[in-house]
Amino acid sequence: MGKERTKGEKEIRAANAETLKFYKSVVSATLVVYAVVRWFLGFSWFHVFMSISAATTLSLTYGSMSSAAAGGTDLNMEGGITDYLKDILLVTAGVTILSLFSDYCWYLWLIIPLFALGKLWTGIIKPWIFAPAPEEPANMGQDQGGPRKGMRQTKQRKNVGGSTGAGQPMSAFNLR
């Protein structure tokens, strides 16, 4: 098998332009259909608030996608942040259209933060909380020779430092 061919900059720009065109039409169609149908069905302050929230979410998400494309990011790349942006845009558009049938469909919008919490839990919080404690070496508190080697080293340091006096034996407790 040969090496997998990568996209060039021109191909990425062309694909990004097509992707942005598609999502712009999704955003436009969603907002126009919702506004027209709501105009005929009637609306309350709740509908005004939710439509403004949906329009803000759609425009911010589309703006983030277009700025990522302007920076050279491939919008069609699998596993990137743009996948999440596309999902947010499509879920918001779907919930907005479904809310024309019932106001309870706005609750479906909670899928987005619930998914984000699930990703946060499985990717960051759970591994951090339930991570096994790091292995401690068996001789963590002791040197290789144990406590006796430490006493020998103390005696040797005192001998090097000077004499202990005439005829007195060297002791670990001799502080002179």
Salt bridges, closest charged atoms under 4 A:
GLU9 OE2 - ARG13 NH2 2.51
GLU11 OE2 - ARG5 NH2 3.27
ASP74 OD2 - LYS7 NZ 3.55
ASP83 OD1 - LYS86 NZ 3.70
ASP103 OD1 - ARG38 NH2 3.54
ASP103 OD1 - HIS47 NE2 2.91
